[in-house]
Amino acid sequence: MSRGYKAKYDYVDLTVEQHANAWRVSLRDNKHQEDLVHEDEFPTADEAQDAAIELATRHINIEHNDTLIYPQKISWREF
């Protein structure tokens, strides 16, 4: 059974999930119907969460040339 964290960042859903001894980051963009997985794995959940925010920001600002709609405040919830 894996454990992890989920958060909403603007219009994307972020997941940080533990697999074996590493943490993986995934992003779900419902606006553009896209799923992304970060190419790296991380040794801690905190590092993975930081990478998730960077991935989301890059995805929104660069990939889709969108402006963040909501403040960049994020709250992670454990699952």
Rosetta blueprint (number, residue, H / E / L):
1 M L
2 S L
3 R L
4 G E
5 Y E
6 K E
7 A E
8 K E
9 Y E
10 D L
11 Y L
12 V E
13 D E
14 L E
15 T E
16 V E
17 E E
18 Q E
19 H E
20 A L
21 N L
22 A E
23 W E
24 R E
25 V E
26 S E
27 L E
28 R E
29 D E
30 N L
31 K L
32 H L
33 Q L
34 E E
35 D E
36 L E
37 V E
38 H L
39 E L
40 D L
41 E L
42 F E
43 P L
44 T L
45 A H
46 D H
47 E H
48 A H
49 Q H
50 D H
51 A H
52 A H
53 I H
54 E H
55 L H
56 A H
57 T H
58 R H
59 H H
60 I H
61 N H
62 I H
63 E H
64 H L
65 N L
66 D L
67 T L
68 L L
69 I L
70 Y L
71 P L
72 Q L
73 K L
74 I L
75 S L
76 W L
77 R E
78 E E
79 F L
